[in-house]
Amino acid sequence: MIHWGREKRRKWQRRSKLQQVEVSTYWLLLLSPWIFYVSGMPQFAVQVAGPPPAAVLEGAVVVLGLLQCLLGVRGLRRGIDTYLGTGQAPPRRLLVAGLVTFLLTTALVTVLIAQGWVANDNPAPTMALFAGLPSLTGVYGLTVSRRRSAAVTAGGCVLVTAAFAAVGTTWPTLLGTLFVLAVGGLVGIFSPRCSAWYLAVMRELDEARETQSRLAVAEERLRFSRDLHDVMGRNLSVIALKSELATQLAHRGAASAAEQMREVQELARQAQTEVRAVVRGYRETGLETELAGARAVLRAAGVDCRIESAQPGLASGAQAALGWVVREGATNVLRHAEASCCVIRLTRDAAGATALVMENDGLRPDPADGGSGLTGLRERLAAVDGTLTAERDETARVFRLRAEIPASGPRRPQPPPGAPDGSDDADGSGSSGAPGGPGAGPTPEEAGARAAGFAPAAVGEGTGPARGENDG
């Protein structure tokens, strides 16, 4: 039993927050007919007194109430799907069956009052009808217009009141009957409809957030394409023209053909250097930029991101390594967690050691499938004598990523396999992005899109940061 409960709990925690809200809303709505039934039908059953036919009629009313609950549960499930546009409307025969059971219940209760087996000033008959009316009106409220469902409810209330009046029910009891049935009918109409509307709005917000993330990625890719086009378009055009000129000169036997080809070679080297500068603008990371980008992206995704930083003076190599930790950590929060809060702490002790801690409260019970994201981070931190640890706090549902860099001067971090290195340029001079140029570092807005791990593939390189091994 305990094992079964744990499995159910883990299955629940694996659901997204939207799925949890949808499931809980469904169950509350499907339980509502039974809640009304339990609150009304027992009060009716204990008030009936008389010969055996009275007991038979009483049992029939109880059974009809159960049937109304079953029809209500089935109709509410189909009605919610219809309202959300994910399923077909309840069949007409279900609505007709619900209406018929309500009319039969009204007729049987009226007979009990007329025969004197229930006092005409007793509210028990009203409670018997109250037990089944909300489930019927709830189905109508989800599948037909509000005016039509309100008209059906009003008609039912008037019909019941008239039937009770015809058998001599006192006026105070009639007014109470009309009030109770009207309130129950309206609650039955608007409660399921409001719940379905909340679910529809939450789905739209979730889709809008996903669309916003895709747009940010698309804008970043367009910017990369534009930069690459600006760099390569001019150089390739000049290379094509000079190559054609060199071909013509070679056919004529002119000595200047070799000079033209040397210029083509220089242009090719220049283009290679400029492309690497553009790529380096995407691959190089700055801690301050990555912190701003992570905060922007996480807040856009609905995660409360707090940054607690003492702004310690760090060497460029350490800043780059910690920038990669922030980028990969933010990516994992977006991809593998259902977090509502993420805290990023950057501290430096008296000995000069720096620690970066990222915590989020979206830990899932089962680790994500294996990836190479955290492995890559450990390799980058190892280049600056740093370490990386990932901790899972199952009790508090917190995932903690901790990176530490000792006080000793860090070495220059090694680029990942396949990444360009300025030392292997064709002319041996290396390259770096000048401020504002193609190789300049990303702005905080651009880093926001890249913090999600969607940097486009660069020439001669792999894609952006790999998927994390395991996050909350």
C-alpha positions in Angstrom: 0.0 0.0 0.0 2.8 2.4 0.9 4.6 1.5 -2.4 1.4 2.2 -4.3 1.1 5.6 -2.6 4.7 6.5 -3.4 4.2 5.5 -7.1 1.1 7.7 -7.3 2.9 10.6 -5.7 5.9 10.2 -8.1 3.5 10.0 -11.1 1.8 13.2 -9.8 5.1 15.0 -9.4 6.2 14.1 -12.9 3.3 16.0 -14.3 3.7 19.7 -15.3 2.0 22.3 -13.2 -0.6 22.9 -16.0 -1.3 19.1 -16.0 -1.7 19.1 -12.3 -4.2 21.9 -12.3 -6.1 20.3 -15.1 -6.3 16.9 -13.3 -7.3 18.4 -10.0 -10.0 20.6 -11.7 -11.4 17.6 -13.5 -11.6 15.6 -10.3 -13.3 18.4 -8.3 -15.9 18.8 -11.0 -16.6 15.1 -11.3 -16.9 14.9 -7.5 -19.4 17.8 -7.3 -22.5 15.7 -8.3 -21.8 13.2 -5.5 -21.2 16.0 -3.0 -24.7 17.4 -3.8 -26.2 14.0 -3.6 -24.7 13.1 -0.2 -25.7 16.5 1.2 -29.4 16.2 0.0 -30.6 12.7 -0.4 -30.0 11.4 3.2 -32.1 14.2 4.6 -35.0 13.2 2.3 -34.7 9.4 3.1 -35.0 9.8 6.8 -38.2 11.9 6.5 -40.3 9.5 4.6 -42.7 7.5 6.7 -45.7 5.3 5.6 -46.8 2.0 4.3 -44.6 -0.2 2.0 -45.5 1.8 -1.2 -43.9 4.8 0.4 -40.7 2.8 0.9 -40.8 1.8 -2.8 -41.2 5.3 -3.9 -38.5 6.5 -1.6 -36.1 3.8 -3.0 -37.0 4.9 -6.6 -36.1 8.5 -5.7 -32.8 7.4 -4.3 -32.0 5.3 -7.3 -33.0 8.1 -9.7 -30.7 10.4 -7.8 -27.8 8.0 -8.3 -28.6 7.7 -12.0 -28.5 11.5 -12.2 -25.1 11.6 -10.6 -23.7 9.0 -13.0 -25.2 10.9 -16.0 -23.8 14.1 -14.6 -20.2 12.7 -14.2 -20.2 11.5 -17.8 -21.7 14.6 -19.1 -19.4 16.9 -17.2 -16.3 15.1 -18.5 -17.5 15.4 -22.1 -18.7 18.9 -21.5 -15.3 20.2 -20.3 -13.6 18.6 -23.3 -16.2 20.3 -25.6 -15.7 23.7 -24.0 -11.9 23.3 -24.4 -12.2 22.2 -28.0 -10.5 18.8 -27.3 -13.5 16.5 -27.6 -17.0 15.9 -28.9 -20.1 17.2 -27.2 -22.2 14.9 -24.9 -24.7 12.9 -27.0 -28.2 14.4 -27.0 -29.6 11.2 -25.5 -27.5 11.9 -22.4 -29.1 15.3 -21.9 -32.6 13.9 -22.6 -31.9 11.1 -20.1 -30.9 13.6 -17.4 -34.0 15.7 -18.0 -36.3 12.6 -17.8 -34.7 11.4 -14.6 -35.3 14.9 -13.0 -38.9 14.9 -14.1 -39.5 11.4 -12.8 -37.9 12.4 -9.4 -40.2 15.5 -9.3 -43.3 13.3 -10.0 -42.4 10.7 -7.3 -41.7 13.3 -4.7 -44.9 15.1 -5.5 -46.8 11.8 -5.0 -45.2 11.3 -1.6 -46.3 14.7 -0.6 -49.8 14.2 -1.9 -50.2 10.9 0.0 -49.1 12.5 3.2 -46.0 10.3 3.5 -43.9 13.5 3.7 -45.2 16.5 5.5 -46.2 19.4 3.1 -44.1 21.8 5.2 -41.0 19.6 5.3 -38.0 20.7 3.3 -36.9 17.1 2.6 -38.5 16.9 -0.9 -36.6 20.0 -1.9 -33.3 18.3 -0.8 -34.1 15.2 -2.9 -34.4 17.4 -6.0 -31.4 19.5 -4.9 -29.3 16.3 -4.9 -29.5 15.9 -8.7 -30.3 19.3 -10.2 -26.8 20.9 -10.2 -25.2 18.0 -12.1 -27.9 18.3 -14.8 -27.5 22.1 -15.1 -23.7 21.8 -15.1 -23.8 19.6 -18.3 -26.2 22.1 -19.9 -24.0 25.0 -18.9 -20.9 23.5 -20.6 -22.6 22.4 -23.8 -25.3 25.0 -24.6 -25.4 28.7 -24.4 -25.7 30.4 -21.0 -29.2 31.8 -21.8 -30.5 28.4 -22.8 -29.1 26.7 -19.8 -30.4 29.4 -17.5 -33.8 29.1 -19.2 -33.8 25.3 -18.6 -32.9 25.9 -14.9 -35.6 28.5 -14.4 -38.2 26.2 -16.1 -37.3 23.4 -13.8 -37.6 25.5 -10.7 -41.0 26.8 -11.8 -42.2 23.3 -12.6 -41.2 21.9 -9.2 -42.7 24.9 -7.3 -46.0 24.5 -9.2 -46.1 20.8 -8.6 -45.5 21.2 -4.9 -48.1 24.0 -4.7 -50.7 21.7 -6.4 -50.4 19.2 -3.6 -50.8 21.7 -0.8 -47.2 22.6 0.2 -47.2 25.7 2.4 -46.0 29.0 1.0 -42.9 29.3 3.2 -41.8 25.9 2.0 -42.5 26.8 -1.6 -40.4 29.9 -1.3 -37.6 27.9 0.3 -37.9 25.3 -2.5 -37.7 28.0 -5.2 -34.7 29.6 -3.6 -32.7 26.4 -3.0 -33.3 25.0 -6.5 -32.5 28.4 -8.1 -29.2 28.7 -6.2 -28.3 25.1 -6.9 -29.1 25.4 -10.5 -27.0 28.6 -11.0 -24.1 27.0 -9.1 -24.4 24.0 -11.3 -24.3 26.2 -14.4 -21.5 28.6 -13.6 -19.1 26.6 -11.5 -18.1 24.1 -14.2 -18.2 26.8 -16.8 -15.9 29.0 -14.8 -13.5 26.1 -14.1 -13.4 25.2 -17.8 -12.7 28.9 -18.7 -9.8 29.0 -16.2 -8.3 25.9 -17.8 -8.7 27.5 -21.3 -6.9 30.6 -20.1 -4.1 28.7 -18.6 -3.6 26.7 -21.8 -3.5 29.9 -23.8 -0.9 31.4 -21.4 1.2 28.3 -21.6 1.1 28.3 -25.4 1.9 32.1 -25.4 5.0 31.5 -23.2 6.1 28.7 -25.5 5.5 30.9 -28.6 7.5 33.7 -26.9 10.5 31.4 -26.4 10.3 30.2 -30.0 10.2 33.9 -31.2 13.2 34.8 -29.1 15.1 31.9 -30.6 14.0 32.8 -34.2 15.1 36.4 -33.7 18.5 35.3 -32.5 19.0 33.0 -35.4 17.9 35.7 -37.8 20.5 38.0 -36.3 23.2 35.4 -36.6 22.2 34.8 -40.3 22.3 38.6 -40.9 25.8 38.9 -39.4 27.0 35.9 -41.3 25.6 37.3 -44.5 27.1 40.7 -44.0 30.5 39.1 -43.4 30.5 36.5 -46.1 28.5 38.2 -48.8 31.0 40.9 -49.6 34.0 38.7 -49.4 32.6 36.0 -51.5 31.5 38.4 -54.2 35.0 39.9 -54.4 36.6 36.5 -54.4 34.4 35.4 -57.3 35.2 38.5 -59.3 39.0 38.3 -58.7 39.0 34.5 -59.5 37.2 35.2 -62.8 39.7 37.9 -63.6 42.6 35.7 -62.7 41.2 33.0 -65.0 41.0 35.4 -67.9 44.5 36.7 -67.3 45.8 33.1 -67.1 44.3 32.3 -70.5 46.1 35.3 -71.9 49.3 34.3 -70.3 49.5 37.5 -68.2 51.9 37.4 -65.2 49.4 39.4 -63.1 47.2 36.3 -62.9 49.3 35.0 -60.0 49.0 38.3 -58.2 45.2 38.2 -58.5 45.2 34.6 -57.0 47.4 35.8 -54.1 44.7 38.5 -53.5 42.0 35.8 -53.6 44.0 33.8 -51.0 44.3 36.9 -48.7 40.5 37.5 -49.1 39.8 33.9 -48.2 42.0 34.2 -45.1 40.3 37.5 -44.1 36.8 35.9 -44.6 37.9 33.0 -42.4 39.0 35.3 -39.7 35.8 37.4 -39.8 33.6 34.2 -39.7 35.5 33.1 -36.6 35.0 36.5 -35.0 31.2 36.1 -35.6 31.2 32.6 -34.1 33.3 33.8 -31.2 30.7 36.4 -30.4 28.2 33.5 -29.9 30.6 31.1 -28.2 32.3 33.4 -25.7 30.4 34.1 -22.5 30.6 36.9 -20.0 29.4 36.3 -16.4 27.6 39.6 -16.1 25.9 39.1 -19.5 24.9 35.6 -18.7 23.4 36.5 -15.4 21.3 39.2 -17.0 20.3 36.9 -19.8 19.3 34.1 -17.4 17.2 36.4 -15.3 15.4 37.8 -18.4 14.7 34.3 -19.8 13.6 32.7 -16.5 11.3 35.6 -15.7 9.8 35.5 -19.2 9.1 31.8 -18.5 7.3 32.6 -15.2 10.2 31.7 -12.9 11.1 34.1 -10.2 14.8 34.6 -10.6 16.8 36.3 -7.9 20.5 37.0 -8.2 22.6 37.5 -5.1 26.0 38.6 -6.2 28.9 40.3 -4.4 30.4 41.2 -7.8 33.8 39.9 -7.0 36.6 40.8 -9.3 37.3 37.7 -11.4 39.8 36.9 -14.1 38.4 36.6 -17.6 38.9 32.9 -17.7 37.0 32.3 -14.5 34.2 34.6 -15.6 33.9 32.7 -18.9 33.7 29.4 -17.1 31.1 30.6 -14.6 29.2 32.2 -17.5 28.8 28.7 -19.0 27.5 27.4 -15.7 24.8 30.1 -15.6 23.9 29.4 -19.2 23.6 25.6 -18.8 21.9 26.0 -15.4 19.2 28.3 -16.9 18.8 25.9 -19.8 18.2 23.0 -17.5 15.6 24.9 -15.4 13.7 25.7 -18.6 13.9 22.2 -20.1 13.8 19.8 -17.3 12.2 21.5 -14.3 8.8 22.9 -13.2 10.3 25.6 -11.0 8.6 28.6 -9.6 11.8 30.1 -8.1 15.5 30.1 -9.0 18.2 31.7 -6.9 21.7 32.4 -8.2 24.3 33.2 -5.6 27.8 34.4 -6.4 30.2 34.6 -3.4 33.9 34.9 -2.7 35.5 33.9 0.6 38.4 35.6 2.4 40.9 33.2 0.7 39.7 34.4 -2.7 37.9 31.2 -3.7 34.7 31.9 -5.8 31.5 29.9 -5.6 28.5 30.0 -7.8 25.3 28.3 -6.6 22.1 27.9 -8.7 19.0 26.5 -6.8 15.6 25.9 -8.2 12.5 24.3 -6.6 11.4 22.3 -9.6 13.1 19.0 -8.8 11.4 16.1 -10.4 11.4 12.7 -8.7 13.1 10.9 -11.6 16.3 12.2 -13.1 16.3 13.3 -16.7 17.8 11.1 -19.3 21.6 11.3 -19.5 23.1 14.1 -21.5 26.5 15.8 -21.8 25.7 19.3 -20.5 27.1 18.9 -17.0 30.0 16.8 -18.2 30.9 19.7 -20.6 30.7 22.1 -17.7 33.0 20.0 -15.6 35.6 20.0 -18.4 35.4 23.8 -18.7 35.8 24.3 -15.0 38.7 21.8 -14.9 40.5 24.1 -17.3 40.5 26.8 -14.5 41.1 24.3 -11.7 37.4 24.5 -10.7 34.9 21.8 -9.7 31.2 21.3 -10.3 28.7 19.4 -8.1 25.0 18.7 -8.6 22.8 18.0 -5.5 19.2 16.7 -5.3 17.2 17.5 -2.1 14.3 15.2 -2.4 12.6 16.5 0.8 12.6 20.1 -0.3 12.3 19.3 -4.0 15.4 21.5 -4.7 18.1 20.9 -7.3 21.4 22.7 -6.5 24.2 23.3 -9.0 27.4 24.4 -7.4 30.6 25.6 -9.1 33.8 26.5 -7.3 37.0 28.1 -8.5 40.0 28.2 -6.1 41.9 31.4 -5.3 44.9 30.4 -7.5 45.1 32.2 -10.8 43.0 30.3 -13.4 44.5 29.2 -16.6 42.9 30.2 -19.9 39.9 27.9 -20.5 40.3 25.5 -23.3 37.7 25.7 -26.1 35.5 22.7 -26.6 36.5 20.2 -29.4 35.9 21.7 -32.8 35.6 25.3 -31.5 37.7 27.9 -33.3 40.8 29.1 -31.6 42.3 32.5 -32.6 45.8 31.0 -32.6 45.1 28.8 -35.7 44.1 31.6 -38.0 45.5 31.4 -41.5 47.6 34.4 -41.0 48.6 33.4 -37.5 47.4 36.7 -36.0 44.2 35.4 -34.3 41.0 37.3 -34.1 38.8 38.8 -31.6 35.5 40.6 -31.8 35.9 44.3 -31.7 33.3 46.3 -29.8 30.3 46.7 -31.9 31.7 44.5 -34.7 30.8 41.1 -35.8 32.8 39.4 -33.1 31.5 41.6 -30.3 30.0 39.9 -27.2 26.3 39.4 -27.0 24.0 42.1 -25.5 21.9 41.2 -22.4 18.9 40.8 -24.6 20.7 38.5 -27.0 22.1 36.5 -24.1 18.5 36.0 -22.9 17.7 34.0 -25.9 21.1 32.1 -25.8 20.7 31.3 -22.1 18.0 28.8 -23.2 20.7 26.9 -25.1 19.5 27.8 -28.6 22.6 29.3 -30.2 22.7 28.3 -33.9 25.2 26.0 -35.2 28.4 27.7 -36.3 30.7 26.9 -39.2 33.0 24.0 -38.3 31.4 23.6 -34.8 28.6 21.7 -33.0 25.4 23.1 -31.9 24.7 25.2 -28.7 25.1 23.8 -25.2 24.2 20.2 -24.9 21.2 19.0 -22.9 21.9 18.8 -19.1 22.3 15.4 -17.5 20.0 16.0 -14.7 18.2 18.9 -13.2 15.2 19.6 -11.1 
